[in-house]
């Protein structure tokens, strides 16, 4: 088998396919680049904005007051007590597991500050 039998394609056709493929590839790369450049990047906050938002407790106090007004006090107190007891039980069981695995005594307190406010 000679070289001419293996290569039977027209050179112009080969070059045309190569150029079309290269142009299509470059078009896709350009499309990705342009869309990445044009996409919205979201909000950018400055330190001053974040500090101003953190030092404004009016929104959270209003939301808390609204929620407290719509919930009876006895239900809220019961729910808080239940949450505190659940947290104490979880901490006690975790401490028992740690002590069983490490043979060390663990003095851990339940995080109940937010549940008793």
Order of alpha helices (4+ residues) and beta strands (2+ residues): alpha-alpha-alpha-alpha-alpha
